[in-house]
Amino acid sequence: MADESQHRISAEGADPLLFAGVNDANLLELQRSLGVRVSFRGDAVTLSGTAEQLERAAPVVQGLLDLARMGEPVSPDDVSRLAAEGSSGELTSPAADGKIVLPGLRRAIVPKTQGQRDYLQAISNHDIVVGIGPAGTGKTYLAVAKAVEALARKRVKRIILARPAVEAGESLGFLPGDLQAKVDPYLRPLYDALEDMMPHDRVQRALESRTIEIAPLAYMRGRTLADAFIILDEAQNATGAQMKMFLTRLGVNSRTVVTGDKTQIDLPKREDSGLVQVERVLPGIEGIAFCYLHEADVVRHRLVREIIKAYAEDQIG
């Protein structure tokens, strides 16, 4: 048996509960994933194991401590994901880049995977970004965070969040209420993301003053959107004509993010999807970036990654 060594890492400034997890669940996952023994006492984490195990575990623990220092909740799924990144040689510190600090929010919003970091970098450097990937990869959430950051820093004067309502024909008519009440269920995820980043009363004031607008994609027709951060969510359900209409709304000093999942197209014909069409038509244009997120970037429950992977393998078969 190889000689066992110890390695001590300073945990100063890290929230102990965020790092260790409920009932030390994160420490237990560290031991399971990396084969090291973990002791957390005071302001230090002590790792015990072989030299090879310690070399693999130290950067993972450092990454988790960085998250805990930023006030970011850490889960056993984060531990297993960072351990997997470390095994593949792709691990970088969450503190390295991409952190979003929003006024009134006690924690930073931090990209948790390299794919998410690349996505945020693309949004910072391009006027139009198309983010494509499965559910749970943070496409919409991170785009909304960048929009709120741009508004807070006065880089833009308003935020426009749009979604296609694919059932905008007969079935929508059976829902109760006026038109706004009918389309609100389709827009609810955008409200949820927004309210996670701004106090509720501030969101309401911004909506009333139209500093923030959440609307069905059809409402964008005929407008020029200047000094705005514009997000089109669920873009796989926009038709080709709707997508062209949306992208040509871009005005001076505006930024656009288009997000979608090509595996969840609800249109009658897959080839009618505007997301599929822009992927063919727009690459190579300066100022437009395409970012692809994968199951490795899923930051929901570990099982979401496994479900996405299983469905992808079934389609291949």
C-alpha positions, 0 to 999 in steps of 0.5 A: 500500500502506498504511503499516506500523506497529509495536505492542509488547505486554508479555509479562512473566509469560507462559510463552514456550512456552505463548504461542508454541506448539511450533515457534512454531505459535501465532505462525504462526497469528497471522500467518495469521489476522490478517495481521500479522508477529509477533516475540517477544523477551524480555518483549515481543511486537512486531506489524507491519502496517497500523493496521487489522491492529494494532487487530484483532490487539492484543486477540487477542495480549493474550488469548493472553498472559493465558492463558499467564500463567495457565499455560493451554496455548494452541493454534493453535485457540485463536488462530484462535478468539480471532481469530474472536471479535475479528472479530465484536466479541465478544472479551473477555479470558480473565482478565476473569472465570470463572477457577477456581483449584483446590488442588493444580492448578498452572494455573487452569481458564479459560473460553476463549469468551464462551459458556463464561464465561456458562455458569460465571456461570450456575452461580455464580448459579443453583441449577439450570443446564441446559447444552445444546450439542454435544460439545467445548464444555466443558459437563461439564468446566467443571461438574465444575470448579465442583463441585470448587471448591465442595467445596474451598471447603466450600460443599458437603459432597459431589459427586454425578456421574450419567449415564444408562446407556441400554443398561441392559436386555439389552445391559448383561447381556452385559458381564463383571463385577458391576453396577459393572463393567458401568456403569463404561464409561458413567461413565468420562468423569466419572472422567477429568474429575475426575482432571484436576482432583484428584490421583489419590490424593485422588480415590480417597480421596474416592470411598471416603469417598463425598465424591464419588459417581459413579453411574448415574442410576437410583441417584438414585431415592428420595434427597434430596441436601442440601449437594451439587453434583450433575451429570447428564451426557448428560441427553439420554438420560434419559427424562422420568420420570428427569429429573423424578425427578433434579431433585426430588432437590434438597435444602437448600444443593444446586446442580444442573447438567444437561448434554446434547447434543440431537443425540445422543439414543440413546433410541428416540423423541426426544420421550422425552428428558427434556432436550427436555422440560425445555426446554419445561417449566422456562423462566421458573422463578426460580433455573433457567437455560438456557445454550446453547453452540454450535460457536463454543464448541468447544475441542477440535480445530478440525476438531470445530467443522467436523464439528459445523457440517457435520452441522448443515447436512446436517440443515437440508438 
